[in-house]
Amino acid sequence: MDPLRFYSSGLESAYNLYQLMGDMKHGRHPLFAEGVKVDFFAYSIGALLAQVVLMADPCGYAADSALFTFCGGSVFERMNGNSRDIIDQEAYEKIRDYYLGNFSQPSQMFAAQDQQTGLQFTQAFCKMVPSIDVGCERRPFFTAAKDRIRMVSLRQDTVIPTVGVQEAVGCDLAGIMTEELDFPYTYSHQTPFPENGKVSDEELELAFRSVFDRAAAFLTT
């Protein structure tokens, strides 16, 4: 497995998402009026993608965007993708070692017209890799966006642990931007609302609403 594929596929997703935002902002999308506000609900690794896009924001499309994450938003170093239905241990360790080592983006991956955008996306991704915010590189973004971002984690989630979400924003902002929930049944990152016959419909509905009522309230204010 080539660990660079994690970066290249993520970069392509960032380009595609940002292009869609641009089409919406400029009135080129048939379903949205020009200047529409683009908000995000992101889950799992999608939260990292959304954070990178909002942090880089090369054209200012996300200046007023709000972001609500569920089971996502951790620094990369704290993520643990070693699970049979996510990625096997050998591949996970190879990816982790690569990005915590001396990763630097290969410039030949960018088309000439996309050099600056690609660099900004990559710089934002690199800021989200380490647990320790060396040089306070993440802090300015999260400080400025503290009213636009909320992140909900789950206590029993071992893939995207709460500590990684808190480290992403820093101690001073964790109490404002992050919240840890716990459900009264056995769950996992992959199946926070398991329909396995062991959990009552009432418990599942209460758990589901505890997340999505928060998201709806935040994203509609």
C-alpha positions in Angstrom: 0.0 0.0 0.0 1.2 3.5 -0.9 0.5 5.8 2.1 0.6 8.8 -0.3 -2.8 7.7 -1.6 -4.4 8.9 1.6 -3.2 12.4 0.8 -3.8 12.3 -2.9 -7.4 11.1 -2.6 -8.1 13.6 0.2 -6.6 16.4 -1.9 -8.9 15.5 -4.8 -11.9 15.5 -2.4 -10.9 18.9 -1.1 -10.6 20.3 -4.7 -14.0 18.8 -5.6 -15.7 20.1 -2.5 -14.3 23.5 -2.9 -15.2 23.6 -6.6 -18.8 22.8 -5.6 -18.7 25.6 -3.0 -17.5 28.0 -5.7 -20.3 27.0 -8.1 -22.8 27.5 -5.4 -21.4 30.9 -4.3 -21.2 32.2 -7.9 -24.7 31.1 -8.8 -23.5 28.3 -11.2 -25.4 25.6 -9.3 -29.1 25.2 -10.5 -30.4 24.6 -6.9 -28.8 27.5 -5.1 -29.0 31.3 -5.4 -25.7 33.2 -5.8 -24.0 34.0 -2.5 -25.7 31.1 -0.6 -24.2 30.3 2.8 -22.6 26.8 2.8 -22.6 24.9 6.1 -21.4 21.5 6.9 -22.4 18.4 8.9 -19.4 16.1 8.9 -18.9 12.6 10.3 -15.6 10.7 10.9 -12.8 11.4 8.5 -15.1 13.7 6.6 -14.7 16.1 9.5 -10.9 16.3 8.8 -11.7 17.1 5.2 -14.1 19.9 6.2 -11.6 21.3 8.7 -8.9 21.4 6.0 -11.2 23.2 3.5 -12.4 25.7 6.1 -8.9 26.3 7.3 -7.3 26.8 3.9 -10.3 28.6 2.2 -8.1 30.0 -0.6 -11.0 32.0 -2.2 -13.0 32.9 0.9 -16.0 30.7 0.1 -16.1 29.4 3.7 -15.7 32.7 5.5 -19.2 32.5 7.0 -19.6 28.7 6.9 -20.6 26.7 10.0 -19.4 23.2 10.8 -20.9 20.6 13.0 -18.9 17.3 13.4 -20.0 14.0 14.8 -17.4 11.4 15.7 -14.8 13.5 13.9 -12.6 16.5 14.2 -9.6 14.9 15.9 -6.0 15.6 15.1 -4.6 12.9 12.8 -2.1 11.6 15.4 -4.9 10.5 17.7 -7.0 8.7 15.1 -7.0 5.0 15.3 -8.2 3.4 12.1 -7.0 -0.1 13.0 -10.3 -1.9 12.6 -11.3 -4.8 10.3 -14.1 -2.6 8.7 -11.8 0.5 8.3 -8.2 -0.5 7.6 -6.0 -3.4 8.6 -3.2 -2.9 11.2 -0.3 -3.1 8.8 -1.7 -0.5 6.5 -2.8 1.7 9.3 0.7 1.7 10.9 2.3 2.5 7.6 0.0 5.5 7.0 0.5 6.7 10.6 4.3 6.5 10.5 4.4 8.2 7.1 2.4 11.3 8.1 3.9 11.6 11.5 7.3 11.4 9.9 8.7 13.7 7.2 5.7 14.1 5.0 5.8 16.9 2.4 3.5 17.2 -0.6 4.9 16.4 -4.0 4.5 19.6 -6.0 4.1 17.6 -9.3 0.7 16.5 -8.1 -0.7 20.0 -8.6 -1.7 21.4 -12.0 0.1 24.7 -12.7 -3.1 26.7 -12.1 -3.7 24.9 -8.8 -0.3 25.2 -7.3 -1.3 27.8 -4.7 -4.6 26.2 -3.8 -3.0 22.8 -3.4 -0.3 24.2 -1.2 -2.9 25.9 1.0 -4.9 22.7 1.4 -1.7 20.7 2.2 -0.6 23.3 4.8 -3.9 23.1 6.5 -3.8 19.3 6.5 -0.3 19.3 8.0 -1.5 21.6 10.8 -4.1 18.9 11.7 -1.6 16.1 11.9 0.3 16.4 15.2 -1.3 16.4 18.7 0.9 19.2 19.9 0.2 22.5 18.1 3.8 23.3 17.4 4.2 27.1 16.8 0.4 27.6 17.6 -0.4 26.9 13.9 -3.9 25.7 14.5 -4.9 28.1 17.2 -5.5 31.2 15.1 -8.0 29.3 12.9 -10.0 27.8 15.7 -9.9 31.0 17.7 -11.4 32.9 14.8 -13.9 30.2 14.1 -15.0 29.4 17.7 -18.6 30.5 17.1 -18.8 28.6 13.8 -17.7 25.1 14.8 -19.1 22.6 17.2 -17.8 19.0 17.6 -19.6 16.1 19.3 -17.6 13.1 20.2 -18.6 9.8 21.9 -17.0 8.4 25.0 -16.7 4.8 23.7 -15.3 5.9 20.3 -11.8 4.5 20.0 -11.4 5.5 16.3 -11.9 9.3 16.9 -11.3 9.8 20.6 -12.4 12.8 22.5 -8.9 13.7 23.5 -7.9 14.1 19.8 -10.9 16.4 19.2 -10.0 18.5 22.3 -6.3 18.7 21.2 -7.4 19.9 17.8 -8.9 23.1 19.2 -6.7 23.5 22.3 -7.5 23.5 26.0 -8.9 27.0 26.1 -11.5 26.3 23.4 -12.3 22.7 24.1 -15.1 23.7 26.6 -16.7 25.9 24.0 -16.3 24.0 20.8 -16.4 20.3 21.9 -18.8 18.1 23.8 -18.6 14.4 24.7 -21.8 12.3 24.8 -22.3 8.7 25.9 -25.2 6.4 25.1 -26.7 3.9 27.5 -25.8 0.9 25.3 -22.8 -0.7 23.6 -21.9 1.2 20.4 -18.8 1.9 18.3 -17.5 4.6 16.0 -18.8 2.7 13.0 -22.2 1.9 14.5 -23.2 4.6 17.0 -26.9 3.7 16.5 -26.8 -0.1 16.1 -29.9 -1.9 14.9 -28.9 -5.2 16.3 -32.1 -6.1 18.2 -30.3 -5.5 21.5 -31.1 -1.8 21.8 -34.7 -0.6 22.1 -36.1 1.8 19.5 -36.7 4.3 22.2 -33.0 4.3 23.3 -31.9 4.6 19.7 -34.2 7.5 19.0 -33.1 9.4 22.1 -29.5 8.9 21.2 -30.0 9.9 17.6 -32.0 13.0 18.6 -29.3 14.0 21.2 -26.9 14.4 18.3 -29.0 15.6 15.4 -31.1 18.0 17.5 -27.9 19.7 18.5 -26.7 19.8 14.9 -30.0 21.2 13.6 -30.0 23.9 16.3 -26.5 24.9 15.7 -26.6 24.9 11.9 -29.9 26.8 11.7 -29.0 29.7 14.0 
